Amino acid sequence: MTSTVGRSYARALFELAVETGSRDGVEEDLRAARDVLYADTAVRDFLGNRLIGRTTKKAVIRAGLAGRIDERVLALLLLLAERGRVRLLGEIAEEFERLARLARGVRRVTVASAFALDDAQRERITRSLEARYGGRVELETEIRPSLIGGFVAESEGQEIELSLQGGLKEMLKTVGGREDR
């Protein structure tokens, strides 16, 4: 989950990237910077260490990434180091990727079902969700045995409940005026 602060940084960078026509490059470089800075635990610990000065952290970031990544991404990293918020880089990158996907008309949907879905079921669900959302869908699946049957689809905070468990809960609300678990 992305914090409000992380979303704000991501949206500001996204708007700047769109405005300058560099969305795809910024997305790629932001992902690469995240991977470089988070892949090595020593680097991650160094950047997260409160005893190391911000000037030193910025110098290390500049030395390691200047000229190798988009200047807007570098400026963001330096700003995060200055404000002691480098730890937000992962969620900023995640939110930026989400915004870029939506701008491309692609929606990521997670479908939970009681059993693994075969290719034909995945394809039917994908087509149905694409019709519902009016765009391309990237389908991710997970198994949730508590569902008994059917599935639950979740995307961008919206949930579509088409499971036996959900139907039974709805029936209990209607009949008994309450929901038993």
C-alpha positions in Angstrom: 0.0 0.0 0.0 1.3 3.4 -0.9 1.4 6.2 1.7 -0.1 9.6 1.0 3.4 11.1 0.9 4.6 8.4 -1.6 1.6 9.0 -3.8 2.2 12.7 -3.8 5.8 12.2 -5.0 4.8 9.7 -7.6 2.0 11.9 -9.0 4.3 14.9 -9.1 6.9 13.0 -11.0 4.3 11.4 -13.2 2.8 14.8 -14.2 6.2 16.2 -14.9 7.1 13.1 -17.0 3.9 13.4 -19.0 4.3 17.1 -19.5 7.9 16.6 -20.8 6.9 13.6 -22.9 9.3 11.3 -21.0 6.8 9.0 -19.2 8.1 5.7 -20.4 11.8 6.6 -19.9 11.1 8.0 -16.4 9.2 4.8 -15.5 12.0 2.6 -16.7 14.7 4.6 -14.9 12.7 4.9 -11.7 12.3 1.1 -11.7 16.1 0.7 -12.4 17.0 3.1 -9.7 14.8 1.3 -7.2 16.3 -2.0 -8.2 19.9 -0.7 -7.9 19.3 1.1 -4.6 17.3 -1.7 -3.0 19.0 -4.8 -4.4 22.1 -4.4 -2.4 21.4 -4.5 1.4 24.6 -2.5 2.1 23.4 0.3 -0.1 19.9 0.2 1.4 21.3 0.2 4.9 23.6 3.1 4.1 20.8 5.2 2.7 18.5 4.4 5.6 21.1 5.1 8.2 20.2 8.2 10.1 23.7 8.7 11.4 25.0 9.3 7.8 24.5 12.9 6.7 22.2 13.8 3.8 25.0 15.5 1.9 27.0 12.3 1.9 23.9 10.3 0.8 23.3 12.7 -2.0 26.9 12.5 -3.1 26.7 8.7 -3.3 23.5 8.8 -5.2 24.9 11.4 -7.6 28.2 9.5 -8.1 26.4 6.2 -8.7 23.5 7.3 -10.9 24.2 10.7 -12.5 24.3 10.4 -16.3 22.9 6.9 -16.1 19.2 7.8 -15.4 16.8 10.5 -16.4 17.5 13.8 -14.7 14.0 14.0 -13.3 14.5 10.6 -11.5 17.9 11.8 -10.2 16.3 15.0 -8.9 13.7 13.0 -7.1 16.3 10.7 -5.5 18.3 13.7 -4.4 15.2 15.3 -3.0 14.3 12.1 -1.1 17.8 12.0 0.3 17.6 15.6 1.4 14.3 15.1 3.2 15.3 11.7 4.7 12.7 9.8 2.7 14.7 7.5 0.4 12.8 4.6 2.1 9.7 5.8 0.1 11.4 5.0 -3.3 9.7 1.5 -3.6 6.2 2.8 -3.1 6.8 5.8 -5.3 8.0 3.5 -8.1 5.0 1.2 -7.5 2.5 4.1 -7.7 4.2 5.6 -10.7 3.9 2.2 -12.5 0.2 2.1 -11.6 -0.4 5.6 -13.0 1.5 4.7 -16.2 -0.4 1.5 -16.6 -3.7 3.4 -16.3 -2.6 6.1 -18.7 -1.8 3.3 -21.2 -5.4 1.9 -20.7 -4.2 -1.2 -18.8 -5.7 -2.2 -15.5 -4.2 -4.8 -13.2 -6.8 -7.1 -11.7 -6.2 -9.7 -9.0 -8.6 -12.6 -9.2 -8.9 -14.9 -6.2 -10.6 -18.3 -6.6 -11.0 -21.5 -4.6 -9.0 -23.5 -7.1 -6.4 -22.7 -9.8 -7.9 -21.4 -13.0 -7.1 -23.1 -16.3 -6.2 -21.0 -19.4 -9.8 -21.0 -20.7 -11.2 -19.7 -17.4 -8.5 -17.1 -17.2 -9.3 -16.0 -20.8 -13.1 -15.8 -20.2 -12.5 -13.8 -17.0 -10.0 -11.5 -18.7 -12.5 -10.8 -21.6 -15.3 -10.2 -19.2 -13.2 -7.8 -17.1 -11.9 -6.0 -20.2 -15.5 -5.4 -21.3 -16.5 -4.2 -17.8 -13.5 -1.8 -17.4 -13.3 -0.8 -21.1 -9.6 -1.5 -21.6 -6.9 -4.0 -21.4 -6.6 -6.1 -18.2 -3.4 -7.7 -16.7 -4.8 -10.6 -14.8 -3.1 -12.0 -11.7 -4.5 -14.9 -9.9 -4.3 -16.3 -6.4 -5.9 -19.3 -4.7 -8.1 -18.6 -1.7 -9.7 -21.9 -0.4 -12.1 -20.0 1.9 -14.1 -18.9 -1.2 -15.6 -22.4 -1.7 -16.4 -21.6 -5.3 -16.6 -18.7 -7.7 -14.1 -15.8 -7.6 -13.4 -12.3 -6.2 -11.7 -9.8 -8.5 -10.0 -6.7 -7.1 -8.6 -3.7 -8.9 -7.9 -0.1 -7.9 -9.8 -0.5 -4.6 -12.9 -2.0 -6.3 -14.0 -5.5 -5.6 -16.3 -7.7 -7.7 -17.6 -10.6 -5.6 -18.8 -13.5 -7.6 -18.2 -16.3 -5.1 -20.5 -18.7 -3.2 -19.2 -17.3 0.1 -20.2 -13.8 -1.0 -23.6 -14.9 -2.2 -24.2 -16.7 1.1 -23.2 -13.6 3.1 -25.5 -11.4 1.0 -28.4 -13.9 1.5 -27.8 -13.9 5.3 -28.0 -10.1 5.4 -31.2 -10.1 3.5 -32.9 -12.9 5.5 -31.5 -12.3 8.9 -30.6 -8.7 8.8 -27.1 -9.5 9.9 -24.0 -11.2 8.7 -22.7 -14.3 10.5 -19.2 -15.5 10.1 
